[in-house]
Each structure stands twice: as C-alpha cells, then as structure tokens.
Amino acid sequence: MSDATHIPTLAPDVRAAQALAKQHGVGTPDVLTTPIADVREQSRAYHHWLSQPAPPVGRVVEHRLDHLPVPATMRLYYPETTSDKPLPLYLHLHGGGFAHGDLDTLDRWKREIAADAGIVTAGLSYALSPEARYPVALEQVLGALRWLRDQAGSLGLDAQRLAVGGESAGGNLTLAALQRLRDEDDAFVKTGVIIYGMLSARDDTDSQASFGDGRFGLSTEKLDWFWRQYVTDAAQLTDPGVAPLHADVAGLPPLILQAAALDPLLDDTLDLANKLFASGAAPMLVVYSGVPHSFIGMTRLLPQAQEARADLVHALKRNLAA
C-alpha cells in the first residue's frame, strides 16, 4: 500500500512546467466537463506542444493493419544505424483512459526511446471508447503484436526481441495482452513495460484516498468516467480481461514498472509488484517522487520525466539484449 503519511506536494519543476503549458494555452482537458471530441482535440494539441521540436530519428514508417477485425495503424520509429542486423522493437500503447490519445501521443518520447536505446519504437492507433468498448482495443493489440512477430523479417526486426508496454490505459492493455498470450501458450513477447497502469477499477485504495480528489490532475471521479466508457456493463469491471490486476500474474515475461508518487493509481502498480514478487518474479519497480499521473510525456521540460526515460532505456537495452 502507498505511504501517504506526509503532506504530498508537486515538485517545483512540475509546477513550472504546468505554468508554462498554461501560458501557451495547452493542457490536459477535463473529461467531466468537456465533450469527448473536444477532449481529443485538446489532448492532441497538448501532445503536439510537448513534442516540439520533434527529435530526429532514422526514419518513420506507418503500416495499415487492415487484416485486423477492426483495422488500426502502426507507426514505427527506426533509429539511425549503419548496421543491417535485425533490431529489437518496443511497442508502446498510449494512455488516455481508453477514450483519447492517438499515434501522436508521446511522439517526442517514442523518438527519444528509439534514438537512445537504438531500438525500433512503435505506436498503435487502437480504437477508442465509447465508440469501441472492451475487448476491441485488446484484440487489436494482440493482433498487432502477432503481426510484428510474423512480419519481423520484412520490417527489419528481430522476432525474438519484441517488447510491449504502455502508460495508464496502455498499461492496462499491456498487462491484459501479456496474460492472454500466456494463457494461449503464445508467450513470445520478451519483456513488458507498465507505466502508472490503470489496472483495476478500485476506488478504495490508500492512493485513491490520498490523491483521488483531483488536485494533481487525475481524480477518482475521472477514472470512474473512463471505466464507464470502456465497458458495456458495470459487472465487467471485475473481469480480469478488463481489470488485469485481478488476474494471475505468474508466468509473465520480466516486467518494468514505473509509477508516479502523486497518482490515485499508485497502489495499482504497487499491488501488481507485490503480486509479482509473491509469484517468484523480480520486476523492476521505480516510483518517481513529486510527480503526478502523465508526467512521462514532459521530457522536454521535466527532469523527472528525463530520468524515467533514461531508466526505461537502460532496462529495455538490458531486457532486449541479444
């Protein structure tokens, strides 16, 4: 459980970054008071601002996955390299509560991961809620991962060194996909990354009590809104496919866990880590102090985001080593 005995405060760097975003008229929209179309537009503008100027990479290629029951687009960021050897790949699934976000979300961050780790980094335009509810996005993720494995040769990838991860809702889809692959005896993904994952619909945790009032951005009320867009029936909220924290975590590939200390979802990550340790696994776990949910997208402005990126690069290079 999280330790909330001290008075939580945002790091000065975070307050300065948030003030700068406000000066430029961009920021995270409030889903409780803003129509979903406007939420998506404002979110896109905010991430565009965060990503500029876009760091260079070797090349960027998009593929339309029309063979999926619900088609999606995959974007691959290739690092600069003089080698013709197949490269490892990290597929990152964006956050946004299943309801907003797109291929441009964390564009700068994905470019930085590709350049710093020397691996191919990818994004996926999975279908959003409420237009597409569970399990549409999860099935797209599974289909995209299998496509990457099957097409690895033509894509310049090493099929033995594939990773998947995501932040918030993307962390949910990551854990659920890895559990499905394990259960279907198709566990080909080498490592997983879960960054402040939205892993359960619980609202009674210590971190929800401490940070769920919304003063740091994300709130229990907003999380409830996101969950209600994702499922067709409230009874699904305890389904392990919807809330993968409730599923068995034994037999998963090595996991890299990153969390924000001022996040109502903090206990989801901590409880997942405890379940993994109890199963005999040894996940990497880092909780970053003084930062709220969604902080990793601010690598242009925030030292803590740069630290988290560097930690992830180091872990991906280790876990995806030949």
Order of alpha helices (4+ residues) and beta strands (2+ residues): alpha-alpha-beta-beta-beta-alpha-beta-alpha-alpha-beta-alpha-beta-alpha-alpha-beta-alpha-beta-alpha
